[in-house]
Amino acid sequence: MQEVGGSIPPGSTTLRPSGYAWRSHAMSESTLTPMWYVYIIRSTNFPEQEYIGATADLKRRIPEHHAGKSTHTAKFKPWELI
């Protein structure tokens, strides 16, 4: 076998799905961590204005931006999810 250079030794990583999709047989539902969303919204009235946010509840967070509950996005509402 030929050695390949790099900062991560071969065979040292494991790929697995993120969020709720992956679970070990030994894990219970209460030990799962929630999936987080990173999102970009763009102002409908000021298209040059964009906002990047992160949330565990995207269905709740977008209406909060529309309602003006975020001081960073209130003056550029309404928003569209990109």
Backbone as XML, in Angstrom:
<?xml version="1.0"?>
<chain id="A" units="angstrom">
  <residue number="1" name="MET">
    <atom name="N" x="0.838" y="-1.171" z="0.000"/>
    <atom name="CA" x="0.000" y="0.000" z="0.000"/>
    <atom name="C" x="0.887" y="1.241" z="0.000"/>
  </residue>
  <residue number="2" name="GLN">
    <atom name="N" x="0.526" y="2.222" z="-0.780"/>
    <atom name="CA" x="1.311" y="3.442" z="-0.913"/>
    <atom name="C" x="0.830" y="4.480" z="0.094"/>
  </residue>
  <residue number="3" name="GLU">
    <atom name="N" x="1.775" y="5.128" z="0.793"/>
    <atom name="CA" x="1.446" y="6.189" z="1.743"/>
    <atom name="C" x="1.064" y="7.455" z="0.984"/>
  </residue>
  <residue number="4" name="VAL">
    <atom name="N" x="0.054" y="8.142" z="1.474"/>
    <atom name="CA" x="-0.380" y="9.401" z="0.887"/>
    <atom name="C" x="-0.196" y="10.476" z="1.940"/>
  </residue>
  <residue number="5" name="GLY">
    <atom name="N" x="0.431" y="11.591" z="1.567"/>
    <atom name="CA" x="0.681" y="12.673" z="2.512"/>
    <atom name="C" x="-0.584" y="13.439" z="2.846"/>
  </residue>
  <residue number="6" name="GLY">
    <atom name="N" x="-0.593" y="14.055" z="3.985"/>
    <atom name="CA" x="-1.733" y="14.865" z="4.407"/>
    <atom name="C" x="-1.773" y="14.976" z="5.912"/>
  </residue>
  <residue number="7" name="SER">
    <atom name="N" x="-2.709" y="15.749" z="6.419"/>
    <atom name="CA" x="-2.773" y="15.978" z="7.859"/>
    <atom name="C" x="-3.646" y="14.962" z="8.594"/>
  </residue>
  <residue number="8" name="ILE">
    <atom name="N" x="-4.420" y="14.171" z="7.866"/>
    <atom name="CA" x="-5.286" y="13.181" z="8.506"/>
    <atom name="C" x="-4.791" y="11.792" z="8.123"/>
  </residue>
  <residue number="9" name="PRO">
    <atom name="N" x="-4.457" y="10.954" z="9.111"/>
    <atom name="CA" x="-3.988" y="9.609" z="8.789"/>
    <atom name="C" x="-5.061" y="8.792" z="8.079"/>
  </residue>
  <residue number="10" name="PRO">
    <atom name="N" x="-4.679" y="7.971" z="7.099"/>
    <atom name="CA" x="-5.671" y="7.161" z="6.387"/>
    <atom name="C" x="-6.440" y="6.271" z="7.358"/>
  </residue>
  <residue number="11" name="GLY">
    <atom name="N" x="-7.740" y="6.138" z="7.117"/>
    <atom name="CA" x="-8.581" y="5.276" z="7.941"/>
    <atom name="C" x="-8.987" y="5.866" z="9.271"/>
  </residue>
  <residue number="12" name="SER">
    <atom name="N" x="-8.661" y="7.137" z="9.535"/>
    <atom name="CA" x="-8.954" y="7.711" z="10.849"/>
    <atom name="C" x="-10.301" y="8.419" z="10.903"/>
  </residue>
  <residue number="13" name="THR">
    <atom name="N" x="-10.980" y="8.562" z="9.777"/>
    <atom name="CA" x="-12.257" y="9.256" z="9.788"/>
    <atom name="C" x="-13.385" y="8.322" z="9.389"/>
  </residue>
  <residue number="14" name="THR">
    <atom name="N" x="-14.575" y="8.664" z="9.820"/>
    <atom name="CA" x="-15.769" y="7.908" z="9.475"/>
    <atom name="C" x="-16.801" y="8.882" z="8.956"/>
  </residue>
  <residue number="15" name="LEU">
    <atom name="N" x="-17.411" y="8.564" z="7.847"/>
    <atom name="CA" x="-18.476" y="9.407" z="7.326"/>
    <atom name="C" x="-19.806" y="8.827" z="7.757"/>
  </residue>
  <residue number="16" name="ARG">
    <atom name="N" x="-20.690" y="9.691" z="8.244"/>
    <atom name="CA" x="-22.031" y="9.250" z="8.592"/>
    <atom name="C" x="-22.978" y="10.423" z="8.404"/>
  </residue>
  <residue number="17" name="PRO">
    <atom name="N" x="-24.230" y="10.168" z="8.139"/>
    <atom name="CA" x="-25.186" y="11.254" z="7.936"/>
    <atom name="C" x="-25.308" y="12.125" z="9.182"/>
  </residue>
  <residue number="18" name="SER">
    <atom name="N" x="-25.658" y="13.389" z="8.983"/>
    <atom name="CA" x="-25.812" y="14.310" z="10.111"/>
    <atom name="C" x="-27.267" y="14.355" z="10.567"/>
  </residue>
  <residue number="19" name="GLY">
    <atom name="N" x="-27.476" y="15.006" z="11.678"/>
    <atom name="CA" x="-28.819" y="15.230" z="12.181"/>
    <atom name="C" x="-29.456" y="13.979" z="12.748"/>
  </residue>
  <residue number="20" name="TYR">
    <atom name="N" x="-30.753" y="13.883" z="12.618"/>
    <atom name="CA" x="-31.511" y="12.780" z="13.192"/>
    <atom name="C" x="-31.408" y="11.496" z="12.375"/>
  </residue>
  <residue number="21" name="ALA">
    <atom name="N" x="-30.899" y="11.575" z="11.151"/>
    <atom name="CA" x="-30.916" y="10.415" z="10.264"/>
    <atom name="C" x="-30.039" y="9.274" z="10.762"/>
  </residue>
  <residue number="22" name="TRP">
    <atom name="N" x="-28.937" y="9.582" z="11.447"/>
    <atom name="CA" x="-28.013" y="8.544" z="11.892"/>
    <atom name="C" x="-28.229" y="8.270" z="13.358"/>
  </residue>
  <residue number="23" name="ARG">
    <atom name="N" x="-28.318" y="7.016" z="13.727"/>
    <atom name="CA" x="-28.348" y="6.679" z="15.146"/>
    <atom name="C" x="-27.737" y="5.305" z="15.355"/>
  </residue>
  <residue number="24" name="SER">
    <atom name="N" x="-26.996" y="5.200" z="16.414"/>
    <atom name="CA" x="-26.414" y="3.924" z="16.813"/>
    <atom name="C" x="-27.498" y="3.092" z="17.465"/>
  </residue>
  <residue number="25" name="HIS">
    <atom name="N" x="-27.375" y="1.786" z="17.383"/>
    <atom name="CA" x="-28.355" y="0.918" z="18.015"/>
    <atom name="C" x="-28.339" y="1.087" z="19.533"/>
  </residue>
  <residue number="26" name="ALA">
    <atom name="N" x="-27.230" y="1.544" z="20.087"/>
    <atom name="CA" x="-27.119" y="1.702" z="21.535"/>
    <atom name="C" x="-27.665" y="3.044" z="22.016"/>
  </residue>
  <residue number="27" name="MET">
    <atom name="N" x="-27.966" y="3.962" z="21.110"/>
    <atom name="CA" x="-28.430" y="5.296" z="21.493"/>
    <atom name="C" x="-29.941" y="5.316" z="21.664"/>
  </residue>
  <residue number="28" name="SER">
    <atom name="N" x="-30.404" y="6.086" z="22.619"/>
    <atom name="CA" x="-31.839" y="6.278" z="22.767"/>
    <atom name="C" x="-32.216" y="7.597" z="22.108"/>
  </residue>
  <residue number="29" name="GLU">
    <atom name="N" x="-33.500" y="7.815" z="21.887"/>
    <atom name="CA" x="-33.971" y="9.046" z="21.253"/>
    <atom name="C" x="-33.567" y="10.285" z="22.051"/>
  </residue>
  <residue number="30" name="SER">
    <atom name="N" x="-33.477" y="10.180" z="23.372"/>
    <atom name="CA" x="-33.170" y="11.343" z="24.196"/>
    <atom name="C" x="-31.720" y="11.796" z="24.078"/>
  </residue>
  <residue number="31" name="THR">
    <atom name="N" x="-30.844" y="10.978" z="23.508"/>
    <atom name="CA" x="-29.441" y="11.367" z="23.398"/>
    <atom name="C" x="-29.111" y="11.994" z="22.047"/>
  </residue>
  <residue number="32" name="LEU">
    <atom name="N" x="-30.077" y="12.071" z="21.152"/>
    <atom name="CA" x="-29.823" y="12.668" z="19.837"/>
    <atom name="C" x="-29.737" y="14.178" z="19.949"/>
  </residue>
  <residue number="33" name="THR">
    <atom name="N" x="-28.854" y="14.766" z="19.185"/>
    <atom name="CA" x="-28.750" y="16.214" z="19.153"/>
    <atom name="C" x="-29.577" y="16.735" z="17.981"/>
  </residue>
  <residue number="34" name="PRO">
    <atom name="N" x="-30.211" y="17.891" z="18.144"/>
    <atom name="CA" x="-31.042" y="18.415" z="17.059"/>
    <atom name="C" x="-30.199" y="18.857" z="15.872"/>
  </residue>
  <residue number="35" name="MET">
    <atom name="N" x="-30.801" y="18.793" z="14.710"/>
    <atom name="CA" x="-30.138" y="19.255" z="13.504"/>
    <atom name="C" x="-30.256" y="20.782" z="13.450"/>
  </residue>
  <residue number="36" name="TRP">
    <atom name="N" x="-29.200" y="21.435" z="13.032"/>
    <atom name="CA" x="-29.194" y="22.887" z="12.888"/>
    <atom name="C" x="-29.231" y="23.250" z="11.423"/>
  </residue>
  <residue number="37" name="TYR">
    <atom name="N" x="-29.902" y="24.347" z="11.101"/>
    <atom name="CA" x="-29.977" y="24.868" z="9.744"/>
    <atom name="C" x="-29.171" y="26.156" z="9.677"/>
  </residue>
  <residue number="38" name="VAL">
    <atom name="N" x="-28.383" y="26.306" z="8.649"/>
    <atom name="CA" x="-27.752" y="27.578" z="8.326"/>
    <atom name="C" x="-28.524" y="28.091" z="7.121"/>
  </residue>
  <residue number="39" name="TYR">
    <atom name="N" x="-29.021" y="29.321" z="7.211"/>
    <atom name="CA" x="-29.901" y="29.826" z="6.168"/>
    <atom name="C" x="-29.471" y="31.217" z="5.720"/>
  </residue>
  <residue number="40" name="ILE">
    <atom name="N" x="-29.892" y="31.565" z="4.523"/>
    <atom name="CA" x="-29.670" y="32.907" z="3.972"/>
    <atom name="C" x="-31.034" y="33.452" z="3.580"/>
  </residue>
  <residue number="41" name="ILE">
    <atom name="N" x="-31.327" y="34.672" z="4.031"/>
    <atom name="CA" x="-32.543" y="35.347" z="3.595"/>
    <atom name="C" x="-32.142" y="36.634" z="2.883"/>
  </residue>
  <residue number="42" name="ARG">
    <atom name="N" x="-32.987" y="37.036" z="1.930"/>
    <atom name="CA" x="-32.733" y="38.262" z="1.156"/>
    <atom name="C" x="-33.965" y="39.151" z="1.267"/>
  </residue>
  <residue number="43" name="SER">
    <atom name="N" x="-33.731" y="40.426" z="1.485"/>
    <atom name="CA" x="-34.822" y="41.381" z="1.584"/>
    <atom name="C" x="-35.523" y="41.497" z="0.233"/>
  </residue>
  <residue number="44" name="THR">
    <atom name="N" x="-36.857" y="41.471" z="0.270"/>
    <atom name="CA" x="-37.635" y="41.621" z="-0.958"/>
    <atom name="C" x="-37.574" y="43.061" z="-1.462"/>
  </residue>
  <residue number="45" name="ASN">
    <atom name="N" x="-37.631" y="44.019" z="-0.548"/>
    <atom name="CA" x="-37.622" y="45.442" z="-0.932"/>
    <atom name="C" x="-36.226" y="46.007" z="-1.141"/>
  </residue>
  <residue number="46" name="PHE">
    <atom name="N" x="-35.212" y="45.396" z="-0.542"/>
    <atom name="CA" x="-33.823" y="45.838" z="-0.656"/>
    <atom name="C" x="-32.969" y="44.625" z="-1.021"/>
  </residue>
  <residue number="47" name="PRO">
    <atom name="N" x="-33.000" y="44.167" z="-2.289"/>
    <atom name="CA" x="-32.356" y="42.904" z="-2.680"/>
    <atom name="C" x="-30.854" y="42.822" z="-2.391"/>
  </residue>
  <residue number="48" name="GLU">
    <atom name="N" x="-30.204" y="43.955" z="-2.169"/>
    <atom name="CA" x="-28.773" y="43.912" z="-1.849"/>
    <atom name="C" x="-28.532" y="43.514" z="-0.392"/>
  </residue>
  <residue number="49" name="GLN">
    <atom name="N" x="-29.606" y="43.511" z="0.412"/>
    <atom name="CA" x="-29.497" y="43.149" z="1.824"/>
    <atom name="C" x="-29.751" y="41.657" z="2.007"/>
  </residue>
  <residue number="50" name="GLU">
    <atom name="N" x="-28.751" y="40.962" z="2.538"/>
    <atom name="CA" x="-28.877" y="39.548" z="2.856"/>
    <atom name="C" x="-28.484" y="39.321" z="4.308"/>
  </residue>
  <residue number="51" name="TYR">
    <atom name="N" x="-29.009" y="38.275" z="4.891"/>
    <atom name="CA" x="-28.718" y="37.930" z="6.276"/>
    <atom name="C" x="-28.455" y="36.436" z="6.341"/>
  </residue>
  <residue number="52" name="ILE">
    <atom name="N" x="-27.419" y="36.044" z="7.052"/>
    <atom name="CA" x="-27.095" y="34.632" z="7.256"/>
    <atom name="C" x="-27.347" y="34.319" z="8.717"/>
  </residue>
  <residue number="53" name="GLY">
    <atom name="N" x="-28.108" y="33.268" z="8.956"/>
    <atom name="CA" x="-28.435" y="32.890" z="10.326"/>
    <atom name="C" x="-28.353" y="31.393" z="10.527"/>
  </residue>
  <residue number="54" name="ALA">
    <atom name="N" x="-28.475" y="30.968" z="11.770"/>
    <atom name="CA" x="-28.468" y="29.550" z="12.118"/>
    <atom name="C" x="-29.552" y="29.319" z="13.166"/>
  </residue>
  <residue number="55" name="THR">
    <atom name="N" x="-30.271" y="28.215" z="13.029"/>
    <atom name="CA" x="-31.349" y="27.898" z="13.958"/>
    <atom name="C" x="-31.635" y="26.405" z="13.941"/>
  </residue>
  <residue number="56" name="ALA">
    <atom name="N" x="-32.194" y="25.917" z="15.023"/>
    <atom name="CA" x="-32.638" y="24.529" z="15.078"/>
    <atom name="C" x="-34.089" y="24.416" z="14.611"/>
  </residue>
  <residue number="57" name="ASP">
    <atom name="N" x="-34.798" y="25.543" z="14.518"/>
    <atom name="CA" x="-36.211" y="25.534" z="14.131"/>
    <atom name="C" x="-36.451" y="26.564" z="13.030"/>
  </residue>
  <residue number="58" name="LEU">
    <atom name="N" x="-36.211" y="26.176" z="11.800"/>
    <atom name="CA" x="-36.324" y="27.091" z="10.666"/>
    <atom name="C" x="-37.768" y="27.546" z="10.449"/>
  </residue>
  <residue number="59" name="LYS">
    <atom name="N" x="-38.745" y="26.670" z="10.674"/>
    <atom name="CA" x="-40.160" y="27.031" z="10.482"/>
    <atom name="C" x="-40.614" y="28.104" z="11.468"/>
  </residue>
  <residue number="60" name="ARG">
    <atom name="N" x="-39.977" y="28.187" z="12.620"/>
    <atom name="CA" x="-40.284" y="29.230" z="13.596"/>
    <atom name="C" x="-39.494" y="30.503" z="13.306"/>
  </residue>
  <residue number="61" name="ARG">
    <atom name="N" x="-38.242" y="30.347" z="12.898"/>
    <atom name="CA" x="-37.339" y="31.490" z="12.777"/>
    <atom name="C" x="-37.685" y="32.439" z="11.628"/>
  </residue>
  <residue number="62" name="ILE">
    <atom name="N" x="-38.052" y="31.894" z="10.481"/>
    <atom name="CA" x="-38.365" y="32.759" z="9.327"/>
    <atom name="C" x="-39.546" y="33.686" z="9.640"/>
  </residue>
  <residue number="63" name="PRO">
    <atom name="N" x="-40.657" y="33.195" z="10.211"/>
    <atom name="CA" x="-41.736" y="34.122" z="10.585"/>
    <atom name="C" x="-41.299" y="35.182" z="11.605"/>
  </residue>
  <residue number="64" name="GLU">
    <atom name="N" x="-40.349" y="34.868" z="12.461"/>
    <atom name="CA" x="-39.833" y="35.871" z="13.397"/>
    <atom name="C" x="-39.151" y="37.009" z="12.647"/>
  </residue>
  <residue number="65" name="HIS">
    <atom name="N" x="-38.425" y="36.691" z="11.581"/>
    <atom name="CA" x="-37.806" y="37.746" z="10.770"/>
    <atom name="C" x="-38.890" y="38.601" z="10.107"/>
  </residue>
  <residue number="66" name="HIS">
    <atom name="N" x="-39.939" y="37.975" z="9.594"/>
    <atom name="CA" x="-41.035" y="38.716" z="8.958"/>
    <atom name="C" x="-41.771" y="39.601" z="9.953"/>
  </residue>
  <residue number="67" name="ALA">
    <atom name="N" x="-41.841" y="39.178" z="11.203"/>
    <atom name="CA" x="-42.543" y="39.946" z="12.238"/>
    <atom name="C" x="-41.685" y="41.057" z="12.830"/>
  </residue>
  <residue number="68" name="GLY">
    <atom name="N" x="-40.423" y="41.157" z="12.428"/>
    <atom name="CA" x="-39.549" y="42.208" z="12.940"/>
    <atom name="C" x="-38.973" y="41.926" z="14.312"/>
  </residue>
  <residue number="69" name="LYS">
    <atom name="N" x="-38.930" y="40.664" z="14.730"/>
    <atom name="CA" x="-38.428" y="40.319" z="16.063"/>
    <atom name="C" x="-36.907" y="40.311" z="16.160"/>
  </residue>
  <residue number="70" name="SER">
    <atom name="N" x="-36.215" y="40.436" z="15.045"/>
    <atom name="CA" x="-34.754" y="40.519" z="15.055"/>
    <atom name="C" x="-34.356" y="41.952" z="14.732"/>
  </residue>
  <residue number="71" name="THR">
    <atom name="N" x="-33.576" y="42.562" z="15.618"/>
    <atom name="CA" x="-33.173" y="43.954" z="15.382"/>
    <atom name="C" x="-32.314" y="44.097" z="14.127"/>
  </residue>
  <residue number="72" name="HIS">
    <atom name="N" x="-31.619" y="43.030" z="13.754"/>
    <atom name="CA" x="-30.754" y="43.091" z="12.582"/>
    <atom name="C" x="-31.519" y="43.026" z="11.270"/>
  </residue>
  <residue number="73" name="THR">
    <atom name="N" x="-32.702" y="42.459" z="11.281"/>
    <atom name="CA" x="-33.437" y="42.273" z="10.029"/>
    <atom name="C" x="-34.755" y="43.044" z="9.963"/>
  </residue>
  <residue number="74" name="ALA">
    <atom name="N" x="-35.184" y="43.664" z="11.045"/>
    <atom name="CA" x="-36.504" y="44.311" z="11.101"/>
    <atom name="C" x="-36.666" y="45.415" z="10.059"/>
  </residue>
  <residue number="75" name="LYS">
    <atom name="N" x="-35.646" y="46.216" z="9.826"/>
    <atom name="CA" x="-35.808" y="47.372" z="8.934"/>
    <atom name="C" x="-35.796" y="47.007" z="7.449"/>
  </residue>
  <residue number="76" name="PHE">
    <atom name="N" x="-35.472" y="45.755" z="7.116"/>
    <atom name="CA" x="-35.414" y="45.359" z="5.709"/>
    <atom name="C" x="-36.465" y="44.307" z="5.348"/>
  </residue>
  <residue number="77" name="LYS">
    <atom name="N" x="-37.470" y="44.097" z="6.206"/>
    <atom name="CA" x="-38.487" y="43.094" z="5.918"/>
    <atom name="C" x="-39.386" y="43.542" z="4.777"/>
  </residue>
  <residue number="78" name="PRO">
    <atom name="N" x="-40.042" y="42.682" z="4.076"/>
    <atom name="CA" x="-40.112" y="41.232" z="4.193"/>
    <atom name="C" x="-38.896" y="40.548" z="3.578"/>
  </residue>
  <residue number="79" name="TRP">
    <atom name="N" x="-38.748" y="39.286" z="3.927"/>
    <atom name="CA" x="-37.595" y="38.478" z="3.519"/>
    <atom name="C" x="-38.028" y="37.267" z="2.706"/>
  </residue>
  <residue number="80" name="GLU">
    <atom name="N" x="-37.106" y="36.791" z="1.859"/>
    <atom name="CA" x="-37.326" y="35.528" z="1.163"/>
    <atom name="C" x="-36.163" y="34.608" z="1.493"/>
  </residue>
  <residue number="81" name="LEU">
    <atom name="N" x="-36.464" y="33.342" z="1.678"/>
    <atom name="CA" x="-35.440" y="32.347" z="1.981"/>
    <atom name="C" x="-34.698" y="32.004" z="0.696"/>
  </residue>
  <residue number="82" name="ILE">
    <atom name="N" x="-33.379" y="32.066" z="0.742"/>
    <atom name="CA" x="-32.581" y="31.790" z="-0.454"/>
    <atom name="C" x="-32.205" y="30.334" z="-0.523"/>
  </residue>
</chain>
